[in-house]
Amino acid sequence: MVPLPLAAEAPDPMEHVLPHDLFRVGPVVVTNQMFMAVVAAVLMLLIFPVLFRRARADAPRGGRNFFEAILEFLRVEVFRPALKEHTDRFVPFLWTLFFFILFCNLLGQLPIGEFITLVTGKESHWGGTATGALTTTGALAVCAFLFIHINGVVQVAQALRDGTYGRHGHHEEHTSDGARGHDAAHDLDHVRGEALAADVPADFRAIGDPTKHYADDEFAGRGGHRPAVAGAAPAAHALGAADDAGHGETDPVTAFLLAVPYYLWNFAPHPFKPGPGESAIKWIPDILMWSMLLVLELIGAMIKPFALMVRLFANMIAGHIVLAALILLIPVTKGLAAQIGVGVPVTALSLMIWMLEVFVAFLQAYIFTFLTTLFIASAVAPEH
């Protein structure tokens, strides 16, 4: 919140959210928002290695209990329903993303610069919201964009190398110990599986090991069981046949070279793709439509990180601007009695808005991470 002395000196509400130069490191000018981003990263490096330096069998307590509850909620209720067998592969990145954004958001609620101003009598800009800068949210969005699509290409390359590309028949859930699931699991998988929080298996051991629980016979990997796909041509290597037939194992270099075109081939839908026994002439309208849809999908792929960037930035500066505008109503009011009359409700309202901002800090970290999870899930399953 902006104290009265600072409000009187800075009538522009935007002054509270704009970046301010603090010092230089060589040719680099460090702003208050850049500094707070580093503080958030340092806090994470200090807190998590200390709290989780070793596994414990007893119930967690204190700070470990607080953070572990959040970590487990994200893994079980947010990541696992969307990523399934890929959950543990992406959990480190998604956990780091969530807590970095959260720490930046919460540090922005602390009136560090304002407190220094009150103590010293000199205007100070130490402190601020790192995620209130487009440079920070843009960097996060770029990291998410690269992580999503690089892993999508890697997933295709891995499937080509293992000879499992194109084998995406009926998904069969297993129990956490690798045993086949009950027949009801087939229907249940179609009911849930859309990143719903209600995605809780009957066998709760699956929560601890989603990789085994969501194991799929069609993706058994190198040396695993690969049932034949009905109507599939075993040596079909054309892109059009890739959706209906698997390949043999491919050497790593070839798999790497083919991964990007295969990823793009499945990046847009094929509405007129000929099915088994249908005329190949249908490939003409299919490729024409696919080309147009691919352009739209590529535009959408660029818009998604842009939306992540702007959403987080706008939500984190909006509350600060509203608070500054409300508090500035006090000094601009003429007369002591009028200032008291305005100041009492403004102070109460500012406190409620600040509490709302704390909630928004958690909410925006969750939304950014949740949407990134969905984008990753769609990228690592390109054939769907």
C-alpha positions in Angstrom: 0.0 0.0 0.0 1.1 3.6 -0.7 1.6 5.6 2.5 0.3 9.2 2.7 3.7 11.0 2.4 4.6 9.1 -0.8 1.1 9.6 -2.1 1.3 13.3 -1.7 4.7 13.4 -3.6 3.6 11.1 -6.4 0.2 12.1 -7.7 0.5 9.7 -10.6 -0.9 6.2 -9.6 1.3 4.6 -12.2 4.4 5.8 -10.4 3.9 2.9 -8.0 4.1 0.2 -10.7 6.6 1.6 -13.1 10.2 0.2 -13.0 12.8 2.4 -11.3 16.6 2.2 -11.7 18.5 1.1 -8.6 22.1 0.5 -9.6 24.3 -0.7 -12.4 26.2 -3.9 -12.9 28.6 -3.1 -15.7 26.5 -2.1 -18.7 23.3 -3.5 -17.1 20.9 -1.2 -15.3 19.2 -3.1 -12.5 15.6 -2.0 -11.8 13.6 -2.6 -8.7 11.5 -5.3 -10.5 14.6 -7.1 -11.8 16.0 -7.0 -8.2 12.9 -8.5 -6.7 12.9 -11.3 -9.3 16.4 -12.2 -8.2 15.2 -12.0 -4.5 12.4 -14.5 -5.3 14.8 -16.9 -7.0 17.2 -16.7 -4.1 14.4 -17.3 -1.5 13.5 -20.4 -3.5 17.1 -21.6 -3.5 17.3 -21.1 0.3 13.9 -22.5 1.3 13.3 -25.6 -0.7 16.7 -27.3 -0.4 16.5 -26.8 3.4 13.0 -28.0 3.9 13.2 -31.0 1.5 16.9 -31.9 1.8 15.9 -35.5 2.7 12.8 -37.6 2.7 10.9 -38.2 5.9 8.5 -40.9 6.9 6.7 -38.9 9.6 4.0 -36.3 9.0 5.5 -33.0 7.8 5.2 -30.0 10.2 5.5 -26.2 9.9 6.8 -24.8 6.7 7.5 -28.2 5.2 3.8 -29.1 5.8 2.6 -25.8 4.1 4.8 -26.2 1.0 4.3 -30.0 0.7 0.5 -29.5 0.8 0.7 -27.1 -2.2 3.2 -29.3 -4.0 1.1 -32.4 -3.6 -2.1 -30.6 -4.6 -0.5 -29.3 -7.8 0.9 -32.7 -8.7 -2.2 -34.7 -8.0 -5.0 -32.4 -8.9 -3.5 -30.2 -11.6 -0.6 -31.9 -13.3 -1.6 -35.6 -13.2 -5.1 -35.4 -14.7 -3.7 -33.6 -17.8 -0.2 -35.1 -18.2 -1.0 -38.7 -16.9 2.1 -40.9 -17.5 4.2 -37.8 -18.3 3.4 -36.2 -14.9 6.7 -36.8 -13.1 8.7 -35.8 -16.2 7.4 -32.2 -16.1 6.7 -31.8 -12.4 10.0 -30.1 -11.6 9.6 -27.4 -14.2 5.9 -26.7 -13.3 6.6 -26.6 -9.6 9.4 -24.1 -10.2 7.2 -22.0 -12.5 4.4 -21.9 -9.9 6.5 -20.9 -6.9 8.7 -18.4 -8.8 5.5 -16.6 -9.9 4.0 -16.9 -6.5 7.1 -15.5 -4.7 7.3 -12.6 -7.1 3.6 -11.8 -6.6 3.7 -12.0 -2.8 7.0 -10.0 -2.5 5.2 -7.3 -4.5 2.7 -6.9 -1.7 5.3 -5.9 0.8 5.7 -2.1 1.0 9.5 -2.2 1.3 10.2 1.0 -0.6 7.4 2.9 1.3 8.7 1.7 4.6 12.2 2.9 3.8 10.7 6.3 2.7 8.9 6.7 6.1 12.1 5.8 8.0 14.6 7.8 6.1 12.4 10.6 4.8 13.9 10.1 1.3 12.0 8.6 -1.6 12.9 5.0 -2.1 12.0 2.5 -4.9 13.4 -0.6 -3.4 10.9 -3.4 -3.6 8.1 -3.9 -6.1 6.3 -6.6 -8.1 8.6 -8.4 -10.5 5.6 -9.9 -12.3 4.3 -6.3 -12.8 6.9 -5.9 -15.6 6.3 -7.2 -19.1 10.0 -8.2 -19.3 9.5 -10.7 -16.4 6.1 -12.1 -17.6 7.4 -12.1 -21.2 10.5 -14.1 -20.2 8.2 -16.6 -18.3 6.0 -16.9 -21.4 9.0 -17.5 -23.7 10.3 -20.2 -21.3 6.9 -21.8 -21.3 6.6 -21.6 -25.1 10.0 -23.1 -25.7 9.5 -25.8 -23.1 6.1 -26.8 -24.6 7.1 -27.2 -28.2 10.7 -28.5 -27.7 9.2 -31.3 -25.5 6.5 -31.9 -28.2 9.2 -32.4 -30.8 11.3 -34.6 -28.4 8.2 -36.7 -27.7 7.8 -37.4 -31.4 11.5 -38.1 -31.8 11.3 -40.6 -28.9 8.2 -42.3 -30.4 9.9 -42.6 -33.8 13.1 -44.0 -32.2 11.1 -46.6 -30.2 8.9 -47.5 -33.1 5.7 -46.5 -31.2 4.7 -43.5 -33.3 1.2 -43.8 -34.6 0.2 -46.4 -32.1 -2.5 -44.6 -30.2 -5.3 -47.1 -30.0 -7.5 -47.5 -27.0 -5.9 -46.2 -23.8 -5.8 -48.8 -21.0 -5.2 -47.7 -17.4 -3.3 -49.9 -15.1 -3.1 -50.0 -11.4 -0.1 -48.4 -9.7 1.8 -51.7 -9.5 1.5 -52.2 -13.3 -1.4 -54.7 -13.2 -4.2 -54.3 -15.8 -7.1 -52.2 -14.6 -10.7 -53.2 -14.3 -12.8 -52.9 -17.5 -14.7 -50.0 -15.9 -11.4 -48.0 -16.1 -11.9 -47.8 -19.9 -15.2 -45.9 -19.6 -14.0 -43.9 -16.6 -11.0 -42.7 -18.6 -13.3 -41.1 -21.2 -15.5 -39.5 -18.6 -12.5 -37.8 -16.8 -9.1 -37.2 -18.3 -9.8 -33.6 -19.4 -7.7 -32.1 -16.6 -10.5 -32.3 -14.1 -9.8 -32.2 -10.4 -12.1 -35.2 -10.0 -9.6 -37.4 -11.8 -9.1 -39.7 -8.7 -8.5 -43.4 -9.5 -10.1 -46.2 -7.5 -6.6 -47.4 -6.6 -5.1 -44.6 -4.6 -1.5 -46.0 -5.1 -1.8 -44.5 -8.6 -1.6 -41.1 -7.1 2.0 -41.8 -6.0 3.0 -43.3 -9.3 1.1 -42.0 -12.3 3.7 -43.2 -14.7 2.7 -46.8 -14.0 -1.0 -46.1 -13.4 -1.5 -44.5 -16.8 0.8 -47.0 -18.6 -0.5 -47.7 -22.1 0.2 -51.0 -24.0 0.4 -49.1 -27.3 3.3 -47.1 -25.9 5.3 -49.8 -24.1 8.5 -48.4 -25.6 11.7 -50.1 -26.7 11.5 -53.9 -26.3 7.9 -53.8 -24.8 4.7 -55.4 -26.0 3.4 -53.8 -29.1 0.1 -55.2 -30.3 -0.6 -55.0 -34.0 -2.9 -52.2 -35.1 -5.8 -53.4 -37.2 -5.3 -52.5 -40.8 -1.9 -50.9 -40.3 0.9 -51.2 -42.8 4.0 -52.2 -40.9 6.4 -50.3 -43.1 4.4 -47.2 -43.8 6.6 -44.2 -43.5 4.6 -41.5 -45.3 3.3 -38.8 -43.1 -0.3 -39.5 -44.1 0.0 -43.1 -43.0 1.7 -42.2 -39.7 -1.6 -41.7 -37.9 -2.8 -45.2 -38.7 0.3 -47.3 -38.5 3.4 -47.7 -36.4 6.9 -47.8 -37.6 9.8 -50.0 -36.7 12.6 -48.6 -34.5 14.3 -45.6 -36.1 17.9 -44.6 -35.6 18.3 -41.5 -33.4 19.6 -39.2 -36.2 16.7 -40.0 -38.5 14.2 -39.7 -35.7 15.5 -36.3 -34.8 15.3 -35.1 -38.5 11.8 -36.4 -38.9 10.5 -35.1 -35.5 9.8 -31.5 -36.6 7.9 -32.3 -39.8 5.9 -35.0 -38.0 5.1 -32.6 -35.2 3.9 -30.0 -37.7 1.9 -32.6 -39.6 -0.1 -33.3 -36.4 -0.2 -29.7 -35.3 -3.4 -29.1 -37.2 -6.3 -31.5 -37.7 -6.9 -33.5 -40.9 -10.7 -33.3 -41.4 -10.8 -35.1 -44.8 -8.1 -37.7 -44.2 -9.0 -40.9 -46.1 -9.7 -43.9 -43.8 -8.8 -47.5 -44.5 -10.0 -48.5 -48.0 -11.1 -45.0 -49.0 -9.9 -43.2 -52.1 -6.6 -41.4 -51.9 -8.1 -38.5 -53.7 -9.4 -37.3 -50.4 -5.9 -36.3 -49.5 -6.3 -33.2 -51.8 -9.0 -31.4 -49.9 -7.5 -32.7 -46.7 -4.1 -31.1 -47.3 -5.6 -27.9 -48.5 -7.7 -27.6 -45.4 -4.8 -28.7 -43.2 -2.6 -26.0 -44.7 -5.2 -23.3 -43.7 -5.7 -24.8 -40.3 -2.0 -25.0 -39.7 -1.6 -21.3 -40.2 -4.4 -20.7 -37.6 -2.8 -23.2 -35.3 0.6 -21.5 -35.6 -0.9 -18.1 -34.9 -2.7 -19.6 -31.9 0.6 -21.1 -30.7 2.1 -17.6 -30.7 -1.0 -16.0 -29.1 -1.0 -18.5 -26.1 2.3 -17.3 -24.6 1.3 -13.7 -25.3 -1.9 -14.2 -23.4 -0.1 -15.7 -20.5 2.3 -12.7 -20.5 -0.4 -10.0 -20.6 -2.8 -11.8 -18.2 -0.2 -12.1 -15.4 1.2 -8.6 -16.0 -2.2 -6.9 -16.0 -3.6 -8.7 -13.0 -0.5 -7.9 -10.9 -0.4 -4.1 -11.6 -4.2 -3.6 -11.5 -4.5 -3.9 -7.7 -1.5 -1.6 -7.1 -3.0 1.1 -9.3 -6.4 0.9 -7.7 -4.8 1.1 -4.2 -2.7 4.1 -5.2 -5.7 5.9 -6.7 -7.8 5.3 -3.6 -5.2 6.5 -1.2 -4.5 9.6 -3.3 -8.1 10.7 -2.7 -7.0 11.6 0.9 -4.4 14.3 0.2 -6.3 15.9 -2.7 -9.3 16.4 -0.5 -9.6 20.0 1.0 -10.0 20.4 4.7 -9.0 18.2 7.6 -12.5 17.0 8.3 -13.1 16.1 4.7 -9.8 14.2 4.7 -10.8 12.2 7.8 -14.2 11.5 6.3 -12.6 10.2 3.1 -9.7 8.5 4.8 -11.6 6.2 7.1 -13.6 4.4 4.3 -10.6 4.5 2.0 -8.4 2.9 4.5 -10.9 0.1 5.2 -11.5 -0.4 1.5 -7.7 -0.4 0.8 -7.2 -3.2 3.4 -9.9 -5.3 1.8 -8.4 -4.8 -1.7 -4.9 -5.7 -0.3 -6.4 -9.0 1.0 -7.9 -9.6 -2.4 -4.5 -8.9 -4.0 -2.9 -11.6 -1.8 -5.6 -14.0 -3.1 -4.9 -12.9 -6.7 -1.2 -13.5 -6.2 -1.9 -17.2 -5.6 -4.6 -17.3 -8.2 -2.5 -15.9 -11.0 0.4 -18.3 -10.2 -2.1 -21.1 -10.4 -3.7 -20.0 -13.7 -0.3 -19.5 -15.4 0.9 -22.9 -14.3 -2.4 -24.6 -15.1 -2.6 -23.3 -18.6 1.1 -24.2 -19.2 0.2 -27.7 -18.1 -2.6 -28.0 -20.6 -0.4 -26.7 -23.4 2.3 -29.2 -22.5 -0.2 -32.0 -22.4 -1.4 -31.2 -25.9 2.2 -31.0 -27.2 3.4 -34.3 -25.9 0.4 -36.1 -27.5 0.6 -34.7 -31.0 -1.1 -37.7 -32.7 -4.3 -36.9 -30.8 
